[in-house]
Amino acid sequence: MPRYHFNVTNGQTLPDLEGQELPNDAAAFEQAQKMAGNFRRLERQLDVSHHDIVVVAEGKELFRVKVDPTGPASAIQKRPPEDSN
């Protein structure tokens, strides 16, 4: 299984050094959306309006999920997630 890293950025990057093994890009996209939802719940304690979750595999950025406290997570994709099963 590929290892995906979920780096958090707001101009500065907080790297995900460990990463997570997931079956495919679609699963990584779902995980990034869940993370964005968790960040949105922190909005009252932390300004997350300019944060993105950058999903990286094999050293390449696959896509970004924007943390938008006013709505659902939206993706800025470099390439669409594919179900490789």
Secondary structure, DSSP 8 states (H G I E B T S, - for coil): --EEEEEEESSSEE--SS-EE-SSHHHHHHHHHHHHHHHHHTTTTS--TT-EEEEEETTEEEEEEE--TTS--EEEESS------
